[in-house]
C-alpha cells in the first residue's frame, strides 16, 4: 500500500478522470459479464477490483502538500465489498481509518474521494474513524464488529491497519460468546411464520433461509475459532466439513451471488427478493433456457433451493459443532439401535460400506420427527450417497407408507419433512414426487414450491390434534382412520404442472399406492380426496350456499360423513399451507358454513326440516310478532307479500325487521325529496346505507336499500372500489313492489378511525354517480394511474368466462377468471347491466393478482337465461371487456 502523510488535501478542479474511467469500465464489465452471455461467476470479484482501482486512482488525483511527518490514513473495504461480493447494485461500504485523532481536513478528503461515486448514482456507505473509536464501537455494536471481520485494506498507509488488526483479534475472542448467541439458528420451525419455515417461491437471496446472511454467519462463526487463525474459511476443511464440502459451499455461494447480480440487472435496482415476474429472465441470464420458460424456471429454482438448503444446513451444523460452548465432555443420548443424538444432530453408528439401508433410513427420519433434532452433517451425507440403495430396498414394500405416515403424525413432522426433501430421500422413494417437488406456480397466491407445500400441509394436519376448542380439532378427533387423510395430504398436488391437476394427480396417486400394496378400500378413499381436494373450497367460495340444490349436489358427490370430515380437514390444511391469501377469516367462515350444512344433510337427511313453504310461513309469523308494534299492519302485510321467497329463506327474522326500518326511512327521505325535485326525478340515486361489522369474518356487512333503478348495482361496486373497499360477496334482492335490498360484504377498511364519515361519503358518491355528477369510469382510471396507487402485477393470465346452466335450478351461473385490477368488478357488472341482465348474487374471490368471481344472473324478465345466442353474446361481451381493461 502507499504511504500518504498529509497536512491538507487540495483537488485541482471538480472533474475526476478516475471516476470517468471507472464509469466506462463498469459499463463494459456489466455488458460483458451480465448481459452478453450467462452471468459470470467472476463478476462480484471483478467489480470489487474495479472499485479498488477507482480509490487508488482517485487518491492519485488528490495532490497533497507533503510533510516529513504527519497523520496517516488508510481506506478499507468492509462488508460485502470487503468480502469481494459486490453485485450490480450492492452498497459500497468503506472505512477511512486514522491512527489517532481526526485531522481538520478529514471531511474534505472524504468529500473528494467519495462524491464522484455518489454523482455516478452508486449507493455508498462510509465511516471516518480513528482506531480507538473503531474498537470501542465494535465492542458495543454487532454490525460494526462483523463489518470489521471482513475488512481489508485497499489503499493508504499500512500503519493504521496494522494497529487495528493487532488489537481486533483479542477483542474478537472476547466477543465470541456474544457472536455465538446472536448467530444462534432459529429453534424448532413449528409455530413460526410460513416464510421462515420453508423457502418460498420468491426467495430472499440475502436474508431468507439459506441466503447469503447464513453464509456470512458461518464466516463470523469461523472467525471465533481460535485454532483457525487468519486463514480464509473456504480455503481448507473446517469443523465437520471436508474439503469436498467446502468446495461445494464455494459453488453454492457463487451461484447465489450470480443470481443476485442477475436480479439486480433485471430489476434495475438493489433488490434481494426474487419476485415471480423476474424469475424467467434471471433463469435465462444464468443459462437455464428451454422452450418451456416455466420448465427453465423450475430447473433454476431447483438449483437455487438446493444451494440455499445446503447453506442453511451447513450453517446449522457449523454452529452446533463450533459454538455449543461445551466445557466438559460431549453429551450423547442413545436413540435405540444404531442412532444417537450428539451436539451436531442425530448420528448413525453403523453403516454397510458407508451405505445406509432402507429400514435404517426410516428409523433415522423417525428420530428427527420425534426429537426435533436435525441430521448431523455426516448422517446427511450418508443419506445423500445412499439414495439408489434406499430406493431399491424400500420400493414396493407394504409397510413403507404406513411408517411414513407415522413420521408425519409425529411432533416434529415438519423438520423430518424438510430433511427428507433436502437430502433427496422422498424423491428417491417416490420418483413421481421428485418430478414435481420444485414446481412453482406463477402467482402471488402460493408461497412455496410444491414439495415444501406438501410438507406444510401435512404439518398443518398434524397441528389439528392440538388445537383444542376448534372445529378442526373436533373433526380430527371424530376421524377414526387418519391413514388415507395423511396420504392425500402428501399426494394432493402431485398432478401439478399439467391441465386438470386434481384428476391427473388421482391417477398418479393410484399408481403409487398400488406399487406400495395399499389396500383397495384405502386406495379408493385417497384417490377421491386427491381428485376432489379443491371441491369444498370451490363450492364455498363460488356457489350460493343458500341454494339447496348446491348442498344436495355436494352431499351426493361426497357420499358420507367420514369422507366429508377428511375432505374438510384436507381443505383447511391445504389452504393454510398455501398462505394468507388462501386462508383468512373470510374463507374459513365459508368453509365452515359449507361443512356444517353438508354435515346436517348427512345427519338428518334432506327431508328432516319442514318444506320451504312451511318455513316461509313460519318466518313471516315471526316477523309479524317482532314488528307488530313498529309498523302499520296493512303496510307490513304488503311488504311481506312483496318479499321474494329466497330473501325470506336466507334472512333471519330480526334482520328482516331491521330492513323494514331502512325501507321506512328511505320512504321518508323520498317523500322529502319530492318536495324539492320534480316527481319523475325524485329518488334517483337515493339510498339508505347501513354498515355493521362482522367480527369473525374481518369484514363489514353493508346494507343498501333503494328502489329498483338501472345502474344501481354497478354504481355500488364502482363507488366501493373507489374507496378501497374490496367486495367479497353481494346479494341483490328485488321485491315485487320495486324495493331493492342489496347486501355487500366488504373487507375491513384500512382506516377504521373515521368509519362513519366513510359510509356517508359512499352514500353521497352513489347519489352523484346515478345523477351525472360523478363519472366512475374517469375517477377509477385516475386512481389506477395515480402514483399513490400500488401498481398491480400482470400475471399474463388469459381471461376466461364459463357459463353454467346446470348448477342451479333458478339462475344462470357465470364464472369470470382474469387478472385483477382496480374497478374490475365494476366493469364486469356493467356488462351485465348493458345487456339488461339482473345479478342476484356475486361471490368475489381474489387470489393474489387474479380474480375468480361467480355471478348468479337472470334475464330482464327474471328468468334463467336459456337462449344460446344470448349466452354467446354475453360471453363475447365479457371477454371483450376483460381484454380491453
RAMO-V428017 format. One record per pair of residues at least 24 apart in sequence whose ideal C-beta (glycine too) atoms are under 7 Angstrom apart, sorted by sequence separation. I is the first residue (numbers start at 1). J is the second residue. D is the distance in whole Angstrom. If there is no record, write none. Layout:
I,J,D
I,J,D
This chain:
26,50,6
73,97,6
262,286,6
320,344,4
339,363,6
461,485,7
506,530,5
683,707,6
720,744,7
725,749,6
795,819,6
836,860,4
838,862,7
25,50,6
73,98,5
92,117,7
320,345,7
339,364,7
461,486,6
505,530,5
506,531,4
684,709,7
794,819,6
828,853,7
832,857,6
102,128,6
356,382,5
662,688,5
708,734,6
716,742,7
720,746,6
724,750,6
820,846,6
71,98,6
72,99,6
259,286,7
317,344,6
346,373,5
356,383,6
568,595,5
626,653,6
824,851,6
22,50,7
102,130,6
258,286,6
339,367,5
345,373,5
354,382,7
458,486,6
461,489,5
502,530,7
503,531,6
620,648,7
626,654,7
662,690,6
712,740,6
716,744,7
792,820,6
825,853,7
71,100,7
101,130,6
131,160,6
345,374,5
346,375,6
347,376,5
361,390,5
502,531,5
616,645,6
619,648,5
631,660,6
699,728,6
713,742,7
792,821,5
811,840,6
820,849,6
51,81,7
92,122,6
96,126,7
100,130,6
134,164,6
145,175,6
341,371,6
345,375,5
346,376,6
356,386,4
421,451,5
623,653,5
627,657,5
708,738,5
819,849,6
820,850,6
92,123,7
99,130,7
345,376,4
347,378,7
348,379,5
351,382,6
354,385,7
355,386,5
421,452,7
458,489,5
502,533,6
536,567,6
622,653,4
626,657,5
707,738,5
819,850,6
820,851,5
22,54,4
71,103,5
91,123,5
92,124,5
93,125,4
94,126,5
95,127,5
96,128,5
97,129,6
98,130,5
99,131,6
131,163,5
135,167,6
139,171,6
335,367,5
341,373,5
344,376,5
347,379,6
358,390,5
457,489,5
458,490,6
502,534,6
535,567,7
536,568,6
616,648,5
707,739,7
708,740,5
818,850,7
48,81,6
131,164,5
135,168,7
138,171,6
344,377,6
346,379,6
616,649,7
623,656,5
627,660,6
707,740,6
789,822,7
817,850,7
818,851,6
89,123,7
91,125,5
95,129,7
97,131,7
183,217,5
342,376,7
345,379,7
348,382,6
355,389,5
356,390,7
421,455,6
537,571,5
564,598,6
615,649,6
619,653,6
623,657,6
706,740,5
817,851,7
51,86,7
358,393,3
390,425,7
394,429,6
457,492,7
528,563,7
532,567,7
536,571,5
564,599,6
705,740,7
723,758,7
816,851,7
817,852,5
18,54,6
21,57,7
48,84,4
135,171,6
139,175,7
357,393,6
358,394,4
454,490,6
705,741,6
97,134,7
183,220,6
387,424,5
391,428,4
418,455,7
529,566,6
533,570,6
612,649,7
784,821,7
815,852,7
816,853,5
48,86,5
183,221,6
215,253,5
369,407,5
387,425,7
390,428,6
391,429,6
417,455,3
484,522,5
488,526,5
492,530,5
525,563,7
529,567,6
533,571,7
537,575,6
561,599,6
564,602,7
703,741,7
704,742,4
723,761,7
784,822,5
18,57,4
45,84,5
47,86,4
372,411,7
384,423,5
390,429,7
454,493,6
483,522,6
487,526,5
491,530,6
666,705,5
723,762,6
783,822,6
815,854,5
835,874,6
18,58,4
44,84,6
142,182,6
370,410,5
372,412,4
383,423,4
384,424,6
453,493,7
554,594,7
558,598,7
666,706,7
703,743,5
44,85,5
51,92,6
179,220,6
362,403,5
366,407,5
369,410,4
370,411,7
371,412,7
374,415,7
387,428,4
414,455,6
417,458,6
484,525,4
488,529,4
492,533,4
529,570,6
533,574,6
561,602,4
662,703,7
813,854,6
814,855,5
16,58,7
44,86,5
365,407,6
370,412,7
383,425,6
484,526,5
488,530,5
560,602,7
663,705,6
701,743,6
702,744,4
720,762,7
780,822,6
835,877,7
18,61,6
44,87,6
369,412,5
372,415,6
380,423,6
450,493,5
555,598,5
662,705,4
719,762,6
722,765,7
780,823,4
813,856,6
814,857,6
17,61,7
180,224,7
212,256,6
368,412,7
369,413,6
375,419,5
554,598,5
659,703,7
701,745,6
702,746,6
16,61,6
179,224,6
259,304,6
374,419,7
413,458,6
414,459,4
484,529,7
488,533,7
811,856,4
812,857,5
369,415,7
413,459,5
450,496,6
541,587,7
551,597,5
555,601,4
659,705,7
699,745,5
700,746,5
719,765,4
780,826,7
811,857,6
812,858,7
831,877,5
368,415,6
369,416,4
551,598,6
555,602,6
699,746,6
719,766,5
811,858,6
831,878,5
176,224,4
255,303,7
368,416,4
545,593,5
699,747,6
700,748,7
808,856,7
413,462,5
541,590,6
545,594,6
552,601,7
698,747,7
699,748,6
62,112,6
408,458,5
540,590,4
551,601,6
698,748,5
716,766,6
719,769,6
776,826,6
828,878,7
831,881,5
11,62,6
12,63,6
172,223,6
205,256,6
256,307,6
365,416,5
368,419,5
540,591,5
694,745,7
715,766,5
718,769,7
172,224,7
255,307,5
545,597,6
812,864,5
9,62,5
10,63,6
173,226,6
409,462,6
540,593,7
797,850,5
811,864,6
812,865,4
34,88,7
93,147,7
205,259,6
365,419,6
408,462,7
537,591,7
540,594,4
552,606,6
715,769,5
722,776,7
795,849,5
810,864,6
827,881,6
4,59,7
9,64,6
58,113,6
205,260,5
252,307,4
365,420,6
536,591,6
539,594,5
715,770,5
795,850,6
95,151,7
793,849,5
8,65,6
439,496,5
722,779,6
792,849,6
6,64,4
7,65,6
30,88,7
58,116,7
205,263,7
252,310,6
316,374,6
436,494,6
439,497,5
536,594,6
712,770,7
718,776,4
722,780,6
827,885,6
252,311,6
536,595,7
711,770,6
721,780,7
805,864,7
7,67,5
99,159,6
317,377,4
436,496,5
5,66,6
99,160,5
433,494,6
436,497,6
709,770,7
715,776,7
722,783,6
805,866,7
824,885,7
5,67,6
98,160,6
248,310,7
432,494,6
718,780,6
816,878,6
7,70,6
97,160,4
5,69,7
6,70,6
97,161,7
99,163,6
361,425,7
818,882,5
821,885,6
5,70,4
6,71,7
207,272,7
249,314,6
206,272,4
5,72,6
83,150,5
97,164,6
205,272,5
313,380,6
4,72,7
79,147,5
82,150,4
204,272,5
691,759,5
803,871,5
3,72,7
4,73,6
78,147,4
82,151,5
204,273,5
205,274,6
78,148,7
82,152,5
149,219,7
689,759,6
79,150,6
149,220,6
202,273,6
203,274,5
78,150,6
202,274,6
803,875,6
1,74,7
78,151,5
202,275,6
241,314,7
409,482,7
689,762,6
77,151,7
146,220,5
149,223,5
202,276,6
689,763,5
801,875,5
76,151,5
77,152,5
201,276,7
76,152,7
432,508,5
663,739,6
687,763,6
76,153,5
77,154,5
240,317,6
409,486,7
801,878,5
76,154,6
405,483,6
408,486,6
492,570,7
801,879,6
74,153,6
75,154,5
239,318,5
687,766,5
75,155,5
432,512,6
799,879,6
75,156,5
240,321,5
402,483,7
405,486,4
485,566,5
489,570,6
685,766,6
686,767,7
74,156,3
239,321,5
405,487,7
430,512,6
484,566,7
488,570,6
492,574,6
659,741,5
685,767,4
73,156,5
74,157,6
239,322,5
799,882,4
73,157,7
74,158,7
485,569,6
489,573,6
799,883,6
72,157,4
76,161,7
485,570,6
685,770,3
74,160,5
401,487,7
479,565,5
647,733,4
684,770,6
685,771,5
72,159,5
73,160,6
74,161,5
478,565,6
479,566,6
684,771,6
72,160,6
644,733,6
475,565,5
479,569,7
644,735,6
643,735,6
475,568,6
476,569,6
642,735,4
475,569,6
642,736,5
642,737,4
9,105,5
59,155,6
215,311,5
218,314,7
8,105,4
19,116,4
23,120,6
211,308,7
214,311,5
218,315,5
221,318,6
225,322,6
472,569,6
642,739,7
210,308,3
214,312,6
217,315,6
221,319,6
727,825,6
9,108,5
55,154,5
56,155,5
209,308,7
210,309,6
9,109,5
16,116,4
55,155,5
218,318,5
472,572,6
11,112,5
19,120,6
203,304,7
210,311,5
214,315,4
221,322,6
721,822,6
52,154,5
210,312,4
221,323,6
721,823,5
9,112,6
209,312,5
546,649,7
240,344,6
546,650,4
721,825,7
203,308,7
464,569,6
718,823,6
721,826,6
199,305,5
589,696,6
732,839,6
461,569,6
589,697,5
717,825,5
718,826,4
732,840,5
199,308,6
313,422,7
717,826,4
732,841,7
731,841,5
585,696,6
586,697,5
730,841,7
461,573,5
585,697,5
586,698,6
714,826,6
717,829,5
730,842,4
309,422,4
460,573,4
585,698,4
586,699,6
729,842,7
584,698,7
729,843,5
401,516,5
714,829,5
729,844,6
400,516,6
457,573,5
460,576,5
713,829,6
714,830,5
728,844,5
401,518,6
457,574,5
460,577,5
727,844,5
398,516,6
396,515,6
397,516,7
398,517,4
714,833,5
396,516,6
457,577,4
726,846,7
396,517,7
456,577,4
471,592,6
711,833,6
710,833,7
453,577,6
453,578,7
713,839,6
185,315,7
185,316,5
447,578,7
446,578,6
447,579,4
305,438,7
445,578,7
446,579,7
185,319,6
184,319,7
183,319,6
241,377,7
302,438,4
445,581,5
240,377,4
301,438,6
444,581,7
445,582,6
240,378,7
301,440,6
298,438,5
298,439,6
298,440,6
586,728,6
180,323,4
297,440,6
305,449,7
180,325,7
123,270,6
301,449,7
1,153,6
4,156,6
2,155,6
4,157,6
1,155,6
2,156,7
3,157,5
1,156,6
1,157,7
1,158,5
276,442,5
87,257,6
85,257,6
87,260,5
88,261,5
87,261,4
89,264,4
88,264,4
87,264,5
88,265,6
89,269,6
90,270,7
89,270,4
188,372,5
41,254,5
44,257,5
41,258,6
44,261,7
197,414,6
43,261,5
39,258,5
39,261,6
190,412,7
39,262,5
188,412,7
190,414,6
189,414,5
189,415,6
34,261,6
188,415,7
34,262,7
35,265,7
34,265,5
201,440,5
201,446,6
39,285,5
201,447,7
38,285,6
39,286,6
200,447,5
201,448,6
38,286,6
200,448,6
201,449,6
38,287,4
198,448,5
195,447,7
194,447,6
199,452,7
198,452,4
198,456,6
197,456,7
549,808,6
549,809,5
547,808,6
194,456,7
581,847,6
581,848,5
542,815,7
544,841,5
542,843,6
541,843,6
542,845,7
541,845,5
542,852,7
542,854,4
544,856,6
443,795,6
442,795,7
194,579,6
445,847,4
445,848,4
443,847,7
444,848,3
443,848,5
444,849,5
443,849,6
443,850,6
277,793,6
